[in-house]
Amino acid sequence: MSSWLAPISETTKSALNIVKSIGPLLISQSDGVSESYVRHLSRLASVEAAKELVHREIDIYCKAKELLFQQYVEADELKRIQIKRDIEYIASDIRHLKIVETAINSFPDSPQSSDQVSVDEKAPASENKTISLHWLDKFSEFSRSMNEDWRADLLSRALATESTTPGSISLRALWLLGTLEDEIFKAFATILDLCSVIDQTLMILETNQDFMKRSIPNCELGEKISISNLLYILGDVGLLASPDTWRNLPQGYRFPVKYNSHNYYVESSSDSISLGGVIPSPLGLSIASLYQPKYNSLGEEIFLSWINGLSKTVTVTKI
């Protein structure tokens, strides 16, 4: 490759990974065969250009769907069967493309000179690492389904994350995103809403007070749902670590703790600090990385109860 072709930014590489997830036959490109497709990607100069490409695809599919609806009205019964199948197939493509669009829109625009390219052939292999085809196949399958808003949002976040760091979202985590029952997601999301961040670990802290049977405010699963109820619902899913999981932080170790706007440093001057409670499993943490937790007053109460219950040998400093 010519020396004047400058390598692109990491953000643009991530955006192009997302564009590639659509496949080589872009309807908006008249020369849609693979070689021409690669040449076209090489001309993309910014994230903004990649966004425009995905937007054009959606627009073309939507117009095609409208035309098929018009044909359906005038068609005979036999022809209507075929048109109905075509409409359903295009509708699934539109669902897929809209999730892709949400993922690519999460990246900030990064304008570059029009003579810059998206692939540097001389770059190390790790820099040009792409998403596995098997991962993309599974993502395509799930994103074409009629998804709830929360699932579509998490799938778009998964694609954005995997495009930035291929291999970071495992196939098992992706499969769970695509098949998770609505009740189980809402139960796990509520657990995450209640979690504090303790030395970069999510957990509902065990305290001197029994919060496990308290009704959770604003819980989507019902007014009288407790943490104990959520643990029962999530019992066999693999999203939570064993109840016997504990963390021991050594004497003199200073670590950050947080819930919502409450931020502190904690340090024990005499003894180690043992932390137990409800902790997501590695699989749960993978899903949690895609979820934006919401404030819950019970989560705040648990966190402050733990802070106030620390021994006098523990120093708590507000950040």
Secondary structure in CASP SS format (residue, H / E / C, confidence):
PFRMAT SS
TARGET T0000
AUTHOR 0000-0000-0000
METHOD secondary structure of the structure
MODEL  1
M C 1.00
S C 1.00
S C 1.00
W C 1.00
L C 1.00
A C 1.00
P C 1.00
I C 1.00
S C 1.00
E H 1.00
T H 1.00
T H 1.00
K H 1.00
S H 1.00
A H 1.00
L H 1.00
N H 1.00
I H 1.00
V H 1.00
K H 1.00
S C 1.00
I C 1.00
G C 1.00
P C 1.00
L C 1.00
L C 1.00
I C 1.00
S C 1.00
Q C 1.00
S C 1.00
D C 1.00
G C 1.00
V C 1.00
S H 1.00
E H 1.00
S H 1.00
Y H 1.00
V H 1.00
R H 1.00
H H 1.00
L H 1.00
S H 1.00
R H 1.00
L C 1.00
A C 1.00
S C 1.00
V H 1.00
E H 1.00
A H 1.00
A H 1.00
K H 1.00
E H 1.00
L H 1.00
V H 1.00
H H 1.00
R H 1.00
E H 1.00
I H 1.00
D H 1.00
I H 1.00
Y H 1.00
C H 1.00
K H 1.00
A H 1.00
K H 1.00
E H 1.00
L H 1.00
L H 1.00
F H 1.00
Q H 1.00
Q H 1.00
Y H 1.00
V H 1.00
E H 1.00
A C 1.00
D C 1.00
E H 1.00
L H 1.00
K H 1.00
R H 1.00
I H 1.00
Q H 1.00
I H 1.00
K H 1.00
R H 1.00
D H 1.00
I H 1.00
E H 1.00
Y H 1.00
I H 1.00
A H 1.00
S H 1.00
D H 1.00
I H 1.00
R H 1.00
H H 1.00
L H 1.00
K H 1.00
I H 1.00
V H 1.00
E H 1.00
T H 1.00
A H 1.00
I H 1.00
N H 1.00
S C 1.00
F C 1.00
P C 1.00
D C 1.00
S C 1.00
P C 1.00
Q C 1.00
S C 1.00
S C 1.00
D C 1.00
Q C 1.00
V C 1.00
S C 1.00
V C 1.00
D C 1.00
E C 1.00
K C 1.00
A C 1.00
P C 1.00
A C 1.00
S C 1.00
E C 1.00
N C 1.00
K C 1.00
T C 1.00
I C 1.00
S C 1.00
L H 1.00
H H 1.00
W H 1.00
L H 1.00
D H 1.00
K H 1.00
F H 1.00
S H 1.00
E H 1.00
F H 1.00
S H 1.00
R C 1.00
S C 1.00
M C 1.00
N C 1.00
E C 1.00
D H 1.00
W H 1.00
R H 1.00
A H 1.00
D H 1.00
L H 1.00
L H 1.00
S H 1.00
R H 1.00
A H 1.00
L H 1.00
A H 1.00
T H 1.00
E H 1.00
S H 1.00
T H 1.00
T C 1.00
P C 1.00
G C 1.00
S C 1.00
I C 1.00
S C 1.00
L H 1.00
R H 1.00
A H 1.00
L H 1.00
W H 1.00
L H 1.00
L H 1.00
G H 1.00
T H 1.00
L C 1.00
E C 1.00
D H 1.00
E H 1.00
I H 1.00
F H 1.00
K H 1.00
A H 1.00
F H 1.00
A H 1.00
T H 1.00
I H 1.00
L H 1.00
D H 1.00
L H 1.00
C C 1.00
S E 1.00
V E 1.00
I E 1.00
D C 1.00
Q C 1.00
T E 1.00
L E 1.00
M E 1.00
I E 1.00
L E 1.00
E C 1.00
T C 1.00
N C 1.00
Q C 1.00
D C 1.00
F C 1.00
M C 1.00
K C 1.00
R C 1.00
S E 1.00
I C 1.00
P C 1.00
N C 1.00
C C 1.00
E C 1.00
L C 1.00
G C 1.00
E C 1.00
K C 1.00
I C 1.00
S E 1.00
I H 1.00
S H 1.00
N H 1.00
L H 1.00
L H 1.00
Y H 1.00
I H 1.00
L C 1.00
G C 1.00
D C 1.00
V C 1.00
G C 1.00
L C 1.00
L E 1.00
A C 1.00
S C 1.00
P C 1.00
D C 1.00
T C 1.00
W E 1.00
R E 1.00
N E 1.00
L E 1.00
P C 1.00
Q C 1.00
G C 1.00
Y C 1.00
R E 1.00
F E 1.00
P E 1.00
V E 1.00
K E 1.00
Y E 1.00
N C 1.00
S C 1.00
H E 1.00
N E 1.00
Y E 1.00
Y E 1.00
V E 1.00
E E 1.00
S E 1.00
S C 1.00
S C 1.00
D C 1.00
S C 1.00
I E 1.00
S E 1.00
L E 1.00
G E 1.00
G E 1.00
V E 1.00
I C 1.00
P E 1.00
S C 1.00
P H 1.00
L H 1.00
G H 1.00
L H 1.00
S H 1.00
I H 1.00
A H 1.00
S C 1.00
L C 1.00
Y C 1.00
Q C 1.00
P C 1.00
K C 1.00
Y C 1.00
N C 1.00
S H 1.00
L H 1.00
G H 1.00
E H 1.00
E H 1.00
I H 1.00
F H 1.00
L H 1.00
S H 1.00
W H 1.00
I H 1.00
N H 1.00
G C 1.00
L C 1.00
S C 1.00
K C 1.00
T C 1.00
V E 1.00
T E 1.00
V E 1.00
T E 1.00
K E 1.00
I C 1.00
END
